[in-house]
Amino acid sequence: MQIKEILQALPSLSISDRLKIAELALQLVLQEKRSLTKDEQKCQLTLAAMTAIADYAPGSELDIFSDLEGEDFCDYPDEDFHNLGNYVQR
């Protein structure tokens, strides 16, 4: 069965069957990953890093988050930080 045929068949399967397929596919990937030599692992990580560079290049979708650098991530008044015990259940 070709990849295209598998992908076309997925929507007609039950959620349970799709989850079984996903679980088995993940197990196969993990088995293959465990069987790689250190050099092969290093090569895969290098390729993944090189691929990810474009994701963080200026103008990319992920680059928009850098616009938030230096900004506070919350606007809670200081008294909320002093009363954190009221919000945390122990």
C-alpha positions as CSV (number, residue, x, y, z in Angstrom):
1,M,0.0,0.0,0.0
2,Q,1.4,3.4,-0.9
3,I,1.4,6.4,1.4
4,K,-1.2,8.2,-0.7
5,E,-3.6,5.2,-0.3
6,I,-3.0,5.1,3.4
7,L,-3.7,8.8,3.8
8,Q,-6.8,8.5,1.8
9,A,-8.1,5.6,3.9
10,L,-7.5,7.2,7.3
11,P,-10.6,9.4,7.3
12,S,-12.9,6.4,6.8
13,L,-11.4,4.6,9.8
14,S,-12.7,4.8,13.3
15,I,-10.8,7.0,15.8
16,S,-9.7,3.9,17.6
17,D,-8.2,2.4,14.5
18,R,-6.5,5.7,13.6
19,L,-5.0,5.8,17.1
20,K,-3.8,2.3,16.8
21,I,-2.1,3.2,13.5
22,A,-0.5,6.3,15.0
23,E,0.7,4.3,18.1
24,L,2.3,1.6,15.9
25,A,3.9,4.2,13.6
26,L,5.3,6.0,16.6
27,Q,6.7,2.8,18.1
28,L,8.4,2.0,14.8
29,V,10.0,5.4,14.7
30,L,11.2,5.1,18.2
31,Q,12.6,1.6,17.6
32,E,14.5,2.9,14.5
33,K,15.7,5.9,16.6
34,R,17.1,3.6,19.3
35,S,18.9,1.6,16.7
36,L,20.9,4.5,15.3
37,T,24.5,4.9,16.0
38,K,25.8,8.1,17.7
39,D,27.1,9.4,14.4
40,E,23.7,8.7,12.7
41,Q,21.9,10.5,15.6
42,K,24.2,13.5,15.3
43,C,23.6,13.6,11.6
44,Q,19.8,13.6,12.1
45,L,20.0,16.3,14.7
46,T,22.2,18.4,12.4
47,L,19.7,18.0,9.6
48,A,16.8,18.9,11.9
49,A,18.6,22.0,13.1
50,M,19.4,23.1,9.6
51,T,15.8,22.6,8.6
52,A,14.6,24.6,11.6
53,I,16.8,27.6,10.8
54,A,14.3,28.9,8.3
55,D,11.5,28.7,10.9
56,Y,13.4,31.3,13.0
57,A,14.7,33.6,10.2
58,P,13.6,37.2,10.2
59,G,10.1,37.5,8.7
60,S,9.1,33.9,9.5
61,E,6.0,33.0,11.5
62,L,7.9,32.1,14.6
63,D,9.9,35.4,14.4
64,I,6.8,37.4,15.4
65,F,7.3,36.2,19.0
66,S,10.6,38.1,19.2
67,D,8.5,41.3,19.1
68,L,7.5,40.5,22.7
69,E,11.0,40.4,24.0
70,G,11.5,42.8,26.9
71,E,7.8,43.1,27.6
72,D,6.2,41.9,30.8
73,F,4.3,38.7,30.3
74,C,1.5,39.5,32.7
75,D,-0.3,42.6,33.9
76,Y,-1.1,41.6,37.5
77,P,-0.8,44.2,40.1
78,D,2.0,43.7,42.6
79,E,-0.5,42.7,45.4
80,D,-1.5,39.6,43.4
81,F,2.0,38.3,43.6
82,H,2.0,38.8,47.4
83,N,-1.2,36.8,47.7
84,L,-0.3,33.8,45.6
85,G,-0.9,31.6,48.5
86,N,-4.6,32.4,48.1
87,Y,-4.6,30.9,44.6
88,V,-2.5,27.9,45.2
89,Q,-4.1,24.9,46.7
90,R,-2.0,22.8,49.0
